[in-house]
Amino acid sequence: MTAGAVAGILEHTVMYPVDSVKTRMQSLQPDPKAQYRSVFEALRKIVRTEGLWRPLRGINVTVIGAGPAHALYFACYEKMKHTLSDIIQHGGNSHLANGILT
């Protein structure tokens, strides 16, 4: 669970600025003045006009939610993997776990 929580937090922390820019680019498409040519250009303009921390605004809530969510996901995944592995080893239906164990 700890590995899942740490991995989820790191993933969301690294990708959060990119997701913020992506969301901004999607929401401003109809306005020709606000269109950006690339993610890097959008990130540069946002930082220059709104400050260094603007792309990270709201990351604290994402990190707080990502830890428990990824910990539970990882724990459930491992439990199901072991359960289905035991079923297959005892002559169960191998089609049931085909996609999960690969």
N, C-alpha and C positions, 0 to 999 in steps of 0.2 A: 504494500500500500504506500509506503514511503517513497519507493522508486517511482510509482505512478504519479504521486502528488508532485514530487520534484520535477519530473519530466513535463507534466502538464503546466506547472507554473513557469518553467523556463520557456516552453514553447509559446505560451501566451505573452510572456514578457518580451520576447524577441520579436514576435510578429505583430504586437499591438500597434506600433507606429505605422506599419505598412497597412494594417486593417483600417486605421483611422483615416489615412490618406485615401484608401480605396473607397471608403464610405463617403468621404467628402467629394471625390471625383464623380461617383455615381449620383449623388444628390444634386450636384451643380451642373449637370449636363445641359439643361435647357438654357442656361444663362451663358451667352457667348463671351462675356467679360471674365467669367470665372473658370473657363475651361483650361485644363492643363494638358500639356503634350505628353508627359510621362509621370510616373510615380515619383521619380527623383526630383523632377522640376517642381511638382506639387509640394513635396516635403520641404524643399528649399524655400519656396515662396511662403509656406505656412510658418516656418521657423523665422524667416526674415521679418514678416509682417506681424505675427502674433506672439512671437517669443519661442524660446528653445523648448519649453515644457509643454507647449500646446498639443503636440501629437501624442503626448503621454497622459493627457487629461482623462481621468476615469480609470486608469490602469489598476488602482488599488482595489476597486470592486471586482474587476476581472480576476485578479490574483487571488482574492479571498474566495471566490467561487470556483476557480480552476483547481485549487488544491484538493478539496474534498471530492469534487466531481471526478477528477482523474484517479484519485485513490480508490474510490468505489468502482469505477470502471475497470481498473487494473485488477482489483481483488475479485470481482465477478468474472472477469475473463479467465483468470488463473483457475478459479474454482470450477468453472464450466469445462475448461480444457482437461483438468484432471478427472472430472466426473465422466466426461465422454470418452476419455482414454481408457478408464476402467471398464466402461460398457463394451468397448471394442475388444479389449483384451479377453473378456469373458464371453466372446461369441455373439456380441450384440450386432446391431445393424451398422455397418461401417459407413453407409451413406449419410447417416445422421451427423457425423462429425467430420465429414470430408473437408469442408471449407474452413472449419475452425482449427484443425490441427496442422494445417499446412502453413 
